[in-house]
C-alpha cells in the first residue's frame, strides 16, 4: 500500500470520537465558561491554534494534528462556546450576563486562548471561526504568526447569499429557521460524509446547544468587512477551500485576492481538514516554513 492509499484508508476508517494518540484533553477557563480543549506536541514549540466552526468540534482536526505536532509544533484546538463538549459555555456566564452568543463572546474567548501561550501563534479559523479569527487579528495582530481561513464565508454582509443553490433563500430565514435548515442538511448527509464520520456528527448534536447555532446563523448574516485590514496584514495568509465548497470557488479566489492571500484548493467540499487532512497539513507547513 503506497502513502496516498494509506492516507485515504486512514480518513475512511477513522473513529472520529477518538482523539489521536499522544493528544491531551483539558478544560480552558474562557470568559464565557469552560471550553473543551485538545493539545498535542511539546509546550515549548511554536503553537498552531485550530478553531472549528458552528456545529463542529476539535475532533474535526484530529487526523492532521499528528502531522503538525511531528513537524515541531504544539497543536491546540477547542470547541467553541455552546458547541459539543463546550456546551456549558455561553453568554449567561459573562460579567454582566448577556442573552445571546455574539461576536464579542467568541472573539474574547479566542483571544484568551491565544494569550494563554508564549508568543504569537499560527491560526486556522474554519468556516464561522474564520470570521472570528479575522476580527481577532484586527484587534490583536501581535498574537498571530500567520492566518489561515479554511472554508470561510468569502463575502461580507449577508454571508450566506452566495451559497450554492440555497443562498437566495437565506435572507428571509431567521436564526431559528436557519439553524433548523443547517442541522437538517447535516443530518441528511448532503455533504456525503463517511459512515463513521456521520455517526460522530449525529452524536455531537446531542450536546451542542441549539441556541448557539441559532445565534451564529444570525451573526453570519452580519459578516464584517475586514478586507482592507487583512490586505494590510504582514503575516502569511492562506485561503484553503474544497473545490465543491458551499460557496463557489470563484468567490473564495476573489476574496483571497482582495486580502493578498495564497489559495489552496482540495478535492471535496466544505471540510478539507476532514477529507484532505494530510494535504492540508502539508500546505500549512509550507506556509509556516516561509514564515521562519
NULO-583182 format. One line per field, with one value per atom (N, C-alpha, C): y negated, z negated, x; residue in three letters. Coordinates in steps of 0.1 Angstrom, whole numbers, always signed. Each point is the difference from the previous one (the first is absolute). Example, Ala and Ser with C-alpha at 12.3 -4.5 7.8 and 13.67 -1.06 7.14 Angstrom:
BEGIN
north	(+57|-12|-12|-11|-11|-11);
up	(-78|+0|+0|+7|+0|-8);
east	(+132|-9|+9|-4|+9|-8);
aa	(ala|ala|ala|ser|ser|ser);
END
This chain:
BEGIN
north	(+12|-12|-12|-9|-12|-11|-11|-10|-6|-3|-6|+9|+13|+10|+1|+0|+1|-12|-12|-12|+0|+5|+1|+10|+11|+10|-5|-8|-6|-9|-9|-9|+8|+11|+7|+8|+5|+9|-7|-13|-7|+0|+3|-1|-14|-8|-15|-4|+9|-3|+2|+5|+2|-9|-8|-9|+9|-5|+8|+3|+11|+4|-11|-3|-11|-13|-2|-12|-1|-11|-2|-8|+5|-7|-9|-11|-9|-10|-8|-10|-14|-10|-13|-10|-8|-10|-12|-1|-12|-9|-13|-9|+5|+8|+5|+13|+6|+13|+9|+13|+10|+6|-1|+5|+14|+9|+13|-2|+4|-2|+13|+0|+11|-6|+6|-5|+12|-3|+10|-6|+6|-6|-6|-4|-5|-14|-4|-13|-11|+3|-10|-3|+8|-2|-12|-6|-10|+7|-8|+5|-2|+10|-1|+2|-10|+0|+2|+11|+4|-1|-9|-3|+4|+10|+5|-10|+3|-9|+5|-6|+3|+15|+7|+14|+9|-6|+7|+3|+5|+2|+2|+1|+2|+13|+10|+13|-2|-11|-3|+0|-3|-1|+12|+11|+11|+7|+2|+7|-8|-13|-8|-5|+1|-4|+7|+13|+6|-5|-3|-5|-13|-9|-12|+1|+9|+2|+6|+10|+7|-10|-10|-10|-10|+0|-9|-11|+2|-10|+6|-9|+4|-4|+10|-2|-1|-10|-3|-1|+6|-2|+1|-7|+0|-1|+4|-1|-14|-7|-13|+1|-12|-1|+5|+8|+6|+12|+4|+11|+12|+12|+13|-1|+3|+1|-14|-10|-14|-5|+9|-4|-9|+2|-8|-14|-4|-13|-9|-12|-8|-14|-8|-14|-2|+10|-1|+0|+4|+1|-13|-9|-13|-9|-10|-10|-14|-6|+5|+10|+8|+10|-6|+7|-4|+11|-4|+9|+9|-4|+7|+1|+11|+1|-11|-7|-10|+0|-9|+1|-3|-9|-4|+13|+8|+12|+9|+3|+9|-5|-13|-7|+0|-4|-1|+14|+10|+14|+3|-3|+4|-8|-13|-7|+5|+4|+6|+12|+9|+12|-5|-9|-5|-6|-7|-7|+10|+12|+10|+6|-1|+6|-10|+5|-9|-4|-13|-5|+2|-5|+1|+14|+2|+14|-1|+12|+2|+3|-6|+1|+6|+9|+6|-2|-8|-2|+7|+9|+8|-5|-4|-4|-12|+1|-12|-4|+9|-4|-8|+1|-9|-15|-2|-14|-5|+9|-3|-3|+8|-2|-13|-4|-13|-12|+1|-11|+0|+12|+0|-6|+3|-5|-15|-6|-15|-6|+7|-5|+3|+11|+4|+7|-7|+6|+6|-5|+5|+14|+5|+14|+10|-4|+8|+2|+12|+3|+1|+5|+2|+1|-1|+1|+8|+11|+9|+0|-3|+0|+12|+10|+13|-1|+1|+1|-12|-11|-12|-7|-5|-8|-11|+0|-9|-14|-3|-13|-6|-13|-7|-2|-5|-2|+13|+2|+12|+12|+6|+10|+12|+3|+12|-3|-12|-3|+6|+3|+7|+15|+6|+14|+7|+10|+7|+4|-1|+5|-7|-1|-5|-14|-6|-13|-11|+1|-10|+1|+11|+2|-3|-3|-1|-14|-10|-13|-1|+7|-1|+9|+10|+9|-6|+0|-5|+11|-3|+10|+13|+1|+13|+8|-7|+7|+4|-9|+3|+11|+0|+11|+13|+0|+13|+5|-9|+4|+6|-7|+4|+14|+2|+13|+11|-3|+10|+4|-9|+3|+9|-3|+9|+14|+0|+14|+8|-7|+7|+4|-5|+4|-5|-12|-6|-2|+0|-2|+14|+11|+13|+4|-2|+4|+15|+6|+14|+5|+12|+5|-2|+2|-2|-15|-8|-15|-4|+5|-3|+4|+12|+4|-10|-4|-10|-13|-5|-13|+0|+11|+2|+0|+7|+1|-14|-8|-13|-9|+2|-8|+2|+11|+2|-10|-6|-9|-15|-3|-13|-8|-12|-8|-6|+2|-5|-15|-6|-15|-5|+7|-5|+1|+10|+1|-10|-3|-11|-13|-3|-13|-2|+11|+0|-2|+6|-2|-15|-6|-15|-8|+4|-7|+1|+11|+2|-8|-4|-9|-15|-2|-13|+1|+6|+2|-13|-4|-13|+0|-11|-2|-4|+9|-3|+2|-1|+3|-11|-12|-10|+2|+3|+3|+12|+11|+12|-2|-8|-2|-7|-8|-7|+9|+12|+8|+6|+0|+5|+14|+7|+14|+8|+12|+9|+4|+0|+2|+11|+9|+11|+1|+1|+4|+14|+9|+14|+4|+8|+3|+12|+7|+12|-5|+7|-4|+0|+7|+0|-5|-11|-6|-6|-4|-6|-12|-8|-12|+3|-5|+2|-3|+7|-2|-14|-5|-14|-10|+1|-9|+1|+12|+1|-5|+2|-5|-16|-5|-15|-5|+6|-4|+1|+11|+2|-11|-4|-10|-14|-2|-13|-2|+11|-1|+4|+3|+4|+14|+9|+13|+11|+10|+11|+8|+8|+9|+14|+9|+14|+7|+8|+6|+15|+7|+14|+7|+13|+8|+0|+1|+1|-13|-1|-12|-9|-2|-10|+3|+13|+4|+6|-7|+6|+5|-5|+5|+14|+4|+14|+9|-6|+8|+0|-10|-1|-5|+6|-5|+0|+10|+0|-10|-2|-10|-14|-2|-13|-3|+10|-1|-3|+6|-3|-14|-5|-14|-10|+4|-9|+0|+11|+1|-8|+0|-8|-15|-4|-14|-4|+9|-3|-1|+9|+0|-14|-5|-13|-11|+2|-10|+1|+11|+2|-11);
up	(+0|+0|+0|+10|+1|-10|-2|-9|+2|+13|+3|-4|+3|-3|-15|-7|-15|-6|+6|-5|+2|+12|+3|-9|-2|-9|-14|-5|-13|-2|+10|+0|+0|+8|+1|-13|-7|-11|-14|+0|-13|-9|-12|-10|-6|+5|-3|-14|-8|-14|-8|+5|-7|+5|-9|+4|+2|+8|+3|-12|+0|-11|-2|-12|-4|-2|+3|-3|-14|-5|-14|-1|-6|-2|-13|+1|-12|+1|-10|-1|-1|+8|+0|-6|-10|-6|+9|+8|+9|-6|+5|-5|+0|+10|+1|-8|-5|-8|+3|-3|+2|+14|+7|+14|+0|+8|+2|+9|-3|+7|+3|+11|+3|+4|-6|+3|+4|+9|+4|+4|-4|+3|-13|+1|-11|-3|-13|-3|+4|+1|+4|+15|+8|+14|+4|+12|+5|+1|-3|-1|+14|+3|+10|-6|+1|-7|+11|-1|+10|-6|+6|-6|+10|-5|+8|+1|+9|+2|-7|+5|-6|+3|-10|-1|+1|-1|+1|-14|+0|-12|+3|-11|+2|+7|+0|+7|+15|+5|+15|+5|-9|+4|-5|-4|-7|+9|+13|+8|+3|+1|+4|-12|-12|-12|-1|+1|-1|+11|+12|+10|-4|-6|-5|-12|-10|-12|+3|+9|+4|+8|+6|+7|-9|-14|-9|-5|+0|-5|-12|-8|-10|+6|+1|+7|-11|+1|-10|+8|-5|+6|-11|+2|-11|+6|-7|+5|-4|+10|-2|-11|-7|-10|+6|-8|+4|+9|+5|+9|-7|+2|-4|-15|-3|-14|-7|+8|-6|-1|-1|+0|-12|-11|-12|+1|+9|+2|+7|-5|+7|-6|+6|-4|-14|-6|-14|-10|+5|-9|+0|+9|+1|-11|-2|-10|+7|+0|-4|+10|-4|+9|+12|+12|+12|+4|+9|+4|+12|+8|+13|+1|+8|+5|+10|-1|+10|+4|+9|+4|-11|-9|-11|-9|-2|-8|+6|+13|+7|+1|+3|+2|-13|-11|-13|-5|+2|-3|+8|+13|+9|-5|-2|-5|-13|-9|-12|+2|+10|+3|+6|+9|+5|-11|-9|-10|-10|-1|-10|+4|+12|+4|+0|+3|+1|+15|+2|+13|+10|+12|+10|+5|+6|+5|+15|+6|+14|-3|+8|-3|+13|-2|+10|-5|+7|-3|+10|-4|+9|+1|+12|+2|-8|-9|-9|-8|-4|-8|+8|+13|+9|-2|-2|-3|-13|-10|-14|+1|+7|+1|+7|+10|+6|-9|-8|-9|-11|-5|-10|+5|+13|+6|+0|+4|+1|-14|-11|-13|-7|+3|-6|+10|+10|+10|-5|-12|-5|-5|-1|-5|+11|+13|+12|+6|+3|+9|+15|+2|+13|-2|+11|+0|+12|-3|+10|-2|+11|+0|+8|-7|+6|+2|+13|+4|-7|-1|-6|+9|-5|+9|+7|+13|+8|+2|-4|+3|-13|-2|-12|+1|-11|+0|-3|+8|+0|+5|-9|+5|+7|-2|+7|+14|+4|+13|+12|-1|+11|+0|-10|-1|+12|+5|+12|-3|+10|+0|-10|-13|-10|-5|+6|-5|+1|+11|+2|-9|-7|-10|-14|-3|-14|-5|+8|-6|-8|+3|-8|-12|-1|-11|-13|-11|-13|-6|-12|-6|-2|-4|-3|+13|+10|+13|+6|+0|+6|-7|-13|-8|+3|+1|+2|+14|+10|+13|+1|-8|+0|-6|-12|-6|+8|+6|+9|+11|+6|+12|-5|-12|-5|-3|-7|-3|+12|+10|+13|+8|-4|+6|+14|+2|+14|+4|-10|+3|+3|-1|+3|-8|-13|-8|-2|-5|-2|-12|+0|-11|-14|-2|-13|-4|+10|-3|-3|+7|-2|-14|-5|-13|-10|+1|-10|+1|+12|+2|-7|+2|-6|-15|-5|-15|-5|+7|-5|-1|+8|-1|-13|-7|-13|-11|+3|-10|+4|+12|+5|-3|-6|-3|+13|+2|+12|+0|-12|+0|+6|-3|+6|+15|+6|+14|+6|-7|+5|+0|-11|-1|+10|+3|+9|+14|+3|+14|+1|-10|+1|+2|-7|+1|+14|+6|+13|+11|-4|+9|-2|-9|-2|-1|+11|+0|+2|-8|+1|+12|+7|+11|-5|-1|-5|+10|+13|+11|+0|-2|+0|-11|-12|-11|+3|+5|+3|+11|+10|+11|-5|-10|-6|-9|-4|-9|+6|-8|+5|-3|-8|-2|+12|+2|+11|-2|+12|+0|+10|-3|+9|-1|+12|+1|+5|-8|+3|+2|+11|+3|+9|-2|+9|+13|+11|+13|+1|-9|+1|-14|-4|-13|+1|-11|+0|+9|-1|+9|+12|+12|+12|-1|+6|-1|+4|+10|+5|-11|-9|-11|-9|-3|-9|+6|+13|+7|+0|+2|+0|-14|-10|-14|-3|+4|-3|+7|+13|+7|-7|-6|-6|-13|-6|-13|+2|+12|+3|-6|+0|-5|+11|-3|+9|-1|+11|+0|+2|-8|+1|+2|+11|+3|-1|-6|-2|+6|+2|+4|-11|+4|-10|-3|-11|-3|-11|-10|-10|-10|-1|-11|+4|+6|+4|-12|-12|-12|-3|+5|-2|+12|+12|+12|+7|-3|+6|-11|-12|-12|+2|+7|+1|+10|+11|+10|-6|-8|-6|-10|-8|-10|+8|+11|+7|+5|+5|+4|-11|-12|-12|-3|+0|-3|+10|+13|+10|-3|-4|-4|-12|-10|-12|+3|+9|+3|+7|+7|+7|-10|-12|-11|-10|+3|-10|+1);
east	(+9|-9|+9|-2|+9|-6|+8|-4|-13|-3|-13|-12|+2|-11|-2|+11|-1|-7|+3|-6|-15|-4|-15|-7|+7|-6|-1|+10|-1|-12|-2|-12|-13|+0|-13|-3|+10|-2|+1|+3|+3|-13|+3|-11|+1|-10|+1|-3|-5|-2|+13|+10|+13|+10|+6|+11|+13|+10|+11|+9|+7|+9|+11|+2|+9|-6|-13|-7|-4|-2|-4|-13|-10|-13|+1|-6|+0|-12|-1|-10|+7|-6|+6|-10|+4|-9|+0|-11|-1|-10|-1|-10|-14|-4|-14|-2|+10|-1|+11|-2|+10|-1|+12|+0|+8|-5|+7|+12|+11|+13|+7|+7|+9|+14|+11|+13|+9|+9|+10|+13|+11|+13|+6|+13|+7|-4|-2|-4|+9|+13|+10|+0|-7|+0|-9|+2|-10|-14|-10|-14|-7|-8|-10|-14|-8|-13|-11|-7|-10|-14|-8|-13|-11|-8|-11|-12|-9|-12|-12|-11|-13|-4|-5|-4|+13|+12|+12|+6|+12|+8|+14|+8|+15|+3|-9|+2|+1|-5|+0|+15|+9|+15|+8|-7|+7|+10|-3|+10|+12|-1|+11|+9|-6|+8|+14|+1|+13|+10|-5|+9|+7|-8|+5|+9|-4|+8|+13|+0|+13|+9|-5|+8|+6|-3|+6|-9|-13|-9|-8|-5|-10|-13|-9|-13|-11|-8|-11|-13|-10|-13|-11|-11|-10|-14|-10|-14|-5|-6|-5|-11|-2|-10|-14|-7|-13|+1|+12|+1|+6|-6|+4|+5|+12|+5|+2|-2|+0|-15|-9|-14|-4|+7|-3|+5|+8|+5|-10|-3|-10|-1|-9|-1|-5|-6|-5|+11|+12|+12|+8|-3|+8|-3|+8|-2|+0|-12|-13|-5|-10|-6|-6|+0|-7|-10|-9|-10|+3|+10|+3|+15|+4|+14|+2|+11|+3|+15|+4|+13|+10|-4|+9|+3|-10|+2|+10|-1|+9|+14|+1|+13|+7|-7|+6|+5|-8|+5|+13|-1|+12|+12|-1|+11|+6|-9|+5|+8|-4|+8|+14|+0|+13|+9|-6|+8|+5|-5|+4|+13|+5|+12|+12|+12|+12|+1|-1|+3|-12|+1|-11|-1|-12|-4|-3|+2|-7|-14|-9|-15|-6|-9|-9|-14|-8|-14|-9|-8|-8|-15|-4|-14|-3|-10|-4|+12|+9|+11|+10|-1|+9|-4|-13|-5|+6|-1|+4|+15|+8|+14|+4|-8|+3|-2|-11|-3|+11|+4|+10|+14|+3|+12|+0|-11|-1|+2|-3|+1|+14|+5|+13|+9|+5|+8|+13|+5|+13|-2|-12|-2|+1|+2|-1|+14|+4|+11|-5|-11|-6|-15|-8|-14|-5|-7|-5|-16|-7|-14|-5|-6|-4|-15|-4|-14|-8|+7|-6|-10|-11|-9|+8|-1|+9|-6|-12|-6|-5|+2|-5|-15|-6|-14|-8|-10|-8|+8|+8|+10|-5|-13|-6|-5|+0|-6|+6|+13|+7|+0|-6|+0|-7|+6|-6|-14|-8|-14|-9|+4|-9|+2|+11|+4|-12|-7|-10|-12|-1|-11|+4|+13|+4|-2|-3|-2|-13|-10|-13|+1|+9|+0|+6|-8|+6|+9|+5|+9|-6|-12|-7|-1|-5|-3|+14|+9|+13|+8|-1|+7|-7|-13|-7|+4|+1|+3|+15|+8|+14|+2|-7|+1|-7|-11|-7|+9|+7|+9|+11|+6|+11|-5|-12|-5|-4|-4|-4|+13|+11|+13|+1|-4|+1|+15|+9|+14|+6|-7|+4|+13|-1|+12|-1|+11|+2|-9|-4|-9|+6|+13|+6|-2|+3|-1|-14|-10|-14|-5|+5|-4|+5|+12|+5|-7|-3|-7|-13|-8|-13|+2|+10|+2|+3|+7|+4|-12|-10|-13|-7|+3|-7|+5|+11|+6|+0|+2|+0|-13|+2|-12|-6|-13|-6|+0|-1|+1|+13|+11|+13|-1|-6|-1|-9|-11|-9|+7|+7|+7|+11|+7|+11|-5|-11|-7|-3|-5|-3|+13|+10|+13|+6|-1|+5|-8|-12|-7|+5|+9|+6|+15|+6|+14|+7|+10|+6|+10|+2|+8|+14|+9|+14|+11|-4|+9|+11|-3|+11|+10|-4|+9|+8|-6|+7|+10|-3|+9|+13|-2|+12|+8|-5|+6|+13|+11|+13|+3|-9|+2|-4|+6|-4|-15|-7|-14|-3|-10|-4|-15|-6|-14|-1|-5|-1|-14|-3|-14|-1|-11|-3|-6|+3|-5|-15|-7|-15|-5|+6|-4|-15|-5|-14|+0|+11|+1|+8|-4|+8|+15|+8|+15|+4|-7|+4|-2|-10|-1|+11|+5|+11|+13|+2|+11|+0|-11|-1|+3|-5|+2|+15|+7|+14|+8|-4|+7|-1|-12|-3|+8|+5|+7|+15|+4|+14|+4|-10|+3|+3|+8|+1|-13|-2|-12|+4|-6|+2|-14|-1|-13|+2|-10|+1|-12|+1|-12|-10|-13|-10|-7|-7|-9|+5|-8|+2|+11|+5|+8|+13|+9|+13|+8|-2|+7|-5|-11|-5|+2|-1|+1|+13|+8|+14|+10|-1|+8|+15|+5|+15|+5|-8|+3|-1|-10|-2|+11|+4|+11|+13|+3|+12|+0|-11|-1|+2|-5|+2|+15|+6|+15|+8|-4|+7|-2|-12|-3|+9|+0|+8|+15|+5|+14|+4|-9|+2|+0|-5|-1|+12|+8|+11|+11);
aa	(unk|unk|unk|unk|unk|unk|unk|unk|unk|unk|unk|unk|unk|unk|unk|unk|unk|unk|unk|unk|unk|unk|unk|unk|unk|unk|unk|unk|unk|unk|unk|unk|unk|unk|unk|unk|unk|unk|unk|unk|unk|unk|unk|unk|unk|unk|unk|unk|unk|unk|unk|unk|unk|unk|unk|unk|unk|unk|unk|unk|unk|unk|unk|unk|unk|unk|unk|unk|unk|unk|unk|unk|unk|unk|unk|unk|unk|unk|unk|unk|unk|unk|unk|unk|unk|unk|unk|unk|unk|unk|unk|unk|unk|unk|unk|unk|unk|unk|unk|unk|unk|unk|unk|unk|unk|unk|unk|unk|unk|unk|unk|unk|unk|unk|unk|unk|unk|unk|unk|unk|unk|unk|unk|unk|unk|unk|unk|unk|unk|unk|unk|unk|unk|unk|unk|unk|unk|unk|unk|unk|unk|unk|unk|unk|unk|unk|unk|unk|unk|unk|unk|unk|unk|unk|unk|unk|unk|unk|unk|unk|unk|unk|unk|unk|unk|unk|unk|unk|unk|unk|unk|unk|unk|unk|unk|unk|unk|unk|unk|unk|unk|unk|unk|unk|unk|unk|unk|unk|unk|unk|unk|unk|unk|unk|unk|unk|unk|unk|unk|unk|unk|unk|unk|unk|unk|unk|unk|unk|unk|unk|unk|unk|unk|unk|unk|unk|unk|unk|unk|unk|unk|unk|unk|unk|unk|unk|unk|unk|unk|unk|unk|unk|unk|unk|unk|unk|unk|unk|unk|unk|unk|unk|unk|unk|unk|unk|unk|unk|unk|unk|unk|unk|unk|unk|unk|unk|unk|unk|unk|unk|unk|unk|unk|unk|unk|unk|unk|unk|unk|unk|unk|unk|unk|unk|unk|unk|unk|unk|unk|unk|unk|unk|unk|unk|unk|unk|unk|unk|unk|unk|unk|unk|unk|unk|unk|unk|unk|unk|unk|unk|unk|unk|unk|unk|unk|unk|unk|unk|unk|unk|unk|unk|unk|unk|unk|unk|unk|unk|unk|unk|unk|unk|unk|unk|unk|unk|unk|unk|unk|unk|unk|unk|unk|unk|unk|unk|unk|unk|unk|unk|unk|unk|unk|unk|unk|unk|unk|unk|unk|unk|unk|unk|unk|unk|unk|unk|unk|unk|unk|unk|unk|unk|unk|unk|unk|unk|unk|unk|unk|unk|unk|unk|unk|unk|unk|unk|unk|unk|unk|unk|unk|unk|unk|unk|unk|unk|unk|unk|unk|unk|unk|unk|unk|unk|unk|unk|unk|unk|unk|unk|unk|unk|unk|unk|unk|unk|unk|unk|unk|unk|unk|unk|unk|unk|unk|unk|unk|unk|unk|unk|unk|unk|unk|unk|unk|unk|unk|unk|unk|unk|unk|unk|unk|unk|unk|unk|unk|unk|unk|unk|unk|unk|unk|unk|unk|unk|unk|unk|unk|unk|unk|unk|unk|unk|unk|unk|unk|unk|unk|unk|unk|unk|unk|unk|unk|unk|unk|unk|unk|unk|unk|unk|unk|unk|unk|unk|unk|unk|unk|unk|unk|unk|unk|unk|unk|unk|unk|unk|unk|unk|unk|unk|unk|unk|unk|unk|unk|unk|unk|unk|unk|unk|unk|unk|unk|unk|unk|unk|unk|unk|unk|unk|unk|unk|unk|unk|unk|unk|unk|unk|unk|unk|unk|unk|unk|unk|unk|unk|unk|unk|unk|unk|unk|unk|unk|unk|unk|unk|unk|unk|unk|unk|unk|unk|unk|unk|unk|unk|unk|unk|unk|unk|unk|unk|unk|unk|unk|unk|unk|unk|unk|unk|unk|unk|unk|unk|unk|unk|unk|unk|unk|unk|unk|unk|unk|unk|unk|unk|unk|unk|unk|unk|unk|unk|unk|unk|unk|unk|unk|unk|unk|unk|unk|unk|unk|unk|unk|unk|unk|unk|unk|unk|unk|unk|unk|unk|unk|unk|unk|unk|unk|unk|unk|unk|unk|unk|unk|unk|unk|unk|unk|unk|unk|unk|unk|unk|unk|unk|unk|unk|unk|unk|unk|unk|unk|unk|unk|unk|unk|unk|unk|unk|unk|unk|unk|unk|unk|unk|unk|unk|unk|unk|unk|unk|unk|unk|unk|unk|unk|unk|unk|unk|unk|unk|unk|unk|unk|unk|unk|unk|unk|unk|unk|unk|unk|unk|unk|unk|unk|unk|unk|unk|unk|unk|unk|unk|unk|unk|unk|unk|unk|unk|unk|unk|unk|unk|unk|unk|unk|unk|unk|unk|unk|unk|unk|unk|unk|unk|unk|unk|unk|unk|unk|unk|unk|unk|unk|unk|unk|unk|unk|unk|unk|unk|unk|unk|unk|unk|unk|unk|unk|unk|unk|unk|unk|unk|unk|unk|unk|unk|unk|unk|unk|unk|unk|unk|unk|unk|unk|unk|unk|unk|unk|unk|unk|unk|unk|unk|unk|unk|unk|unk|unk|unk|unk|unk|unk|unk|unk|unk|unk|unk|unk|unk|unk|unk|unk|unk|unk|unk|unk|unk|unk|unk|unk|unk|unk|unk|unk|unk|unk|unk|unk|unk|unk|unk|unk|unk|unk|unk|unk|unk|unk|unk|unk|unk|unk|unk|unk|unk|unk|unk|unk|unk|unk|unk|unk|unk|unk|unk|unk|unk|unk|unk|unk|unk|unk|unk|unk|unk|unk|unk|unk|unk|unk|unk|unk|unk|unk|unk|unk|unk|unk|unk|unk|unk|unk|unk|unk|unk|unk|unk|unk|unk|unk|unk|unk|unk|unk|unk|unk|unk|unk|unk|unk|unk|unk|unk|unk|unk|unk|unk|unk|unk|unk|unk);
END
